[in-house]
Amino acid sequence: MTVEFHGKVALVTGAGSGIGAATALRFAGLGAQVVVADLDVAAAGRTVAAIEAAGGTAAAFGVDVRFADQVEAMVRFVVERFGRLDVAHNNAGVDAPHRPLADVSEEEWDLTTGVDLKGVWLCMRAEIPEMIRVGGGAIVNTSSAAGLIGVTGAAPYCAAKHGVIGLTKVAALDYARQGVRVNAVCPGLIATPLVTAVLGDAVQQFVDTRIPMGRIGQPIDVADAVTWLCSDDAGFITGVALTMDGGGLAGL
Ligand SMILES: NC(=O)c1ccc[n+]([C@@H]2O[C@H](COP(=O)([O-])OP(=O)(O)OC[C@H]3O[C@@H](n4cnc5c(N)ncnc54)[C@H](O)[C@@H]3O)[C@@H](O)[C@H]2O)c1
């Protein structure tokens, strides 16, 4: 069997940039019709243009995943536009500036956990009934290496990303008998605008000291894992949190 999505419809959030854009392009390249959802609708449009330029089919949708009405409208749009929903990558995420826990503002906490954790729950809540309606589906949620270990100064982000793994396991259990598989990916350091914003000049030092493979990850490294987890080749896999970090969490 090979990884392919002909006749299937994929939804990717945070698909205007970075990991989400790479996953949307990958799904389209593997035959799926793709809804490219992002807070930044212009960025989503650029991903759609890249998919169409490569011969694929996609549509953009502007959404703030913190809000239930917008998330429900997004899933309605998917079904109205392409007739069904088979696979979803709940990936939209933000990080706050890193600072000690007692210095984190309520606004930073609410924004980070609102997008990274509540947003994932809202997306699954809207997506799962549509997947059950077509006989099953597969979801991948973006957690992080910061969902598995603590990161100094990243209280809201770590709390949210640990929470995503818990949510993923519960969803996997709740819907295992209805044919919906739910997994998480835990990327390490991946070359995207989010990393540049948070780490700045410290990226190379992190690569040299913390990544055994000696290179930063690329968005396609995550996209390949996400599309595989959503494919029939991963048909008996549900409730896992799969790390792709160049060996960083393998040990000291
Ligand atoms: N880059 C890394 O090293 C890394 C590592 C681990 C996990 N992650 C996770 O991967 C995911 C993607 O991050 P990325 O590195 O590609 O970052 P990115 O900044 O390139 O992309 C994130 C996208 O999410 C969108 N977004 C932000 N808030 C949103 C909202 N409220 N509603 C809808 N869309 C919203 C942004 O507009 C942006 O297009 C995030 O969940 C991030 O936490 C990234």
The ligand as a MOL file (V3000), in Angstrom:
LIG
                    3D

  0  0  0     0  0            999 V3000
M  V30 BEGIN CTAB
M  V30 COUNTS 44 48 0 0 0
M  V30 BEGIN ATOM
M  V30 1 N 8.4400 25.1940 14.3370 0
M  V30 2 C 8.7220 24.3950 15.3450 0
M  V30 3 O 9.8910 24.1800 15.7240 0
M  V30 4 C 7.6240 23.6890 16.0490 0
M  V30 5 C 7.9800 22.6910 16.9630 0
M  V30 6 C 6.9820 22.0090 17.6250 0
M  V30 7 C 5.6570 22.3130 17.3830 0
M  V30 8 N 5.3430 23.3010 16.5150 0 CHG=1
M  V30 9 C 3.9220 23.5600 16.2980 0
M  V30 10 O 3.6440 23.4530 14.9190 0
M  V30 11 C 2.4710 24.2130 14.6120 0
M  V30 12 C 2.7630 25.0650 13.4020 0
M  V30 13 O 3.7860 25.9850 13.7360 0
M  V30 14 P 4.8290 26.5660 12.6950 0
M  V30 15 O 6.1610 26.3730 13.2830 0
M  V30 16 O 4.5180 26.0670 11.3250 0 CHG=-1
M  V30 17 O 4.4910 28.1240 12.8550 0
M  V30 18 P 4.0520 29.2550 11.8130 0
M  V30 19 O 4.0220 30.4930 12.6270 0
M  V30 20 O 4.8920 29.1910 10.5840 0
M  V30 21 O 2.5700 28.8240 11.4090 0
M  V30 22 C 1.4980 28.8940 12.3080 0
M  V30 23 C 0.2580 29.3180 11.5500 0
M  V30 24 O -0.8470 29.3010 12.4750 0
M  V30 25 C -1.6510 30.4330 12.1800 0
M  V30 26 N -2.4310 30.8080 13.3570 0
M  V30 27 C -1.9900 31.4360 14.4720 0
M  V30 28 N -3.0130 31.6480 15.3050 0
M  V30 29 C -4.1210 31.1590 14.7150 0
M  V30 30 C -5.4830 31.0960 15.0870 0
M  V30 31 N -5.9200 31.6260 16.2500 0
M  V30 32 N -6.3670 30.4950 14.2490 0
M  V30 33 C -5.9430 29.9930 13.0600 0
M  V30 34 N -4.6590 30.0410 12.6430 0
M  V30 35 C -3.7600 30.6160 13.4710 0
M  V30 36 C -0.6700 31.5180 11.7910 0
M  V30 37 O -1.3070 32.5570 11.0530 0
M  V30 38 C 0.3580 30.7440 10.9830 0
M  V30 39 O 0.0580 30.7320 9.5990 0
M  V30 40 C 2.1560 24.9970 15.8740 0
M  V30 41 O 1.1190 24.3310 16.5780 0
M  V30 42 C 3.4420 24.9520 16.6600 0
M  V30 43 O 3.2330 25.0890 18.0410 0
M  V30 44 C 6.2960 23.9910 15.8370 0
M  V30 END ATOM
M  V30 BEGIN BOND
M  V30 1 1 1 2
M  V30 2 2 2 3
M  V30 3 1 2 4
M  V30 4 1 4 5
M  V30 5 2 4 44
M  V30 6 2 5 6
M  V30 7 1 6 7
M  V30 8 2 7 8
M  V30 9 1 8 9
M  V30 10 1 8 44
M  V30 11 1 9 10
M  V30 12 1 9 42
M  V30 13 1 10 11
M  V30 14 1 11 12
M  V30 15 1 11 40
M  V30 16 1 12 13
M  V30 17 1 13 14
M  V30 18 2 14 15
M  V30 19 1 14 16
M  V30 20 1 14 17
M  V30 21 1 17 18
M  V30 22 2 18 19
M  V30 23 1 18 20
M  V30 24 1 18 21
M  V30 25 1 21 22
M  V30 26 1 22 23
M  V30 27 1 23 24
M  V30 28 1 23 38
M  V30 29 1 24 25
M  V30 30 1 25 26
M  V30 31 1 25 36
M  V30 32 1 26 27
M  V30 33 1 26 35
M  V30 34 2 27 28
M  V30 35 1 28 29
M  V30 36 1 29 30
M  V30 37 2 29 35
M  V30 38 1 30 31
M  V30 39 2 30 32
M  V30 40 1 32 33
M  V30 41 2 33 34
M  V30 42 1 34 35
M  V30 43 1 36 37
M  V30 44 1 36 38
M  V30 45 1 38 39
M  V30 46 1 40 41
M  V30 47 1 40 42
M  V30 48 1 42 43
M  V30 END BOND
M  V30 END CTAB
M  END
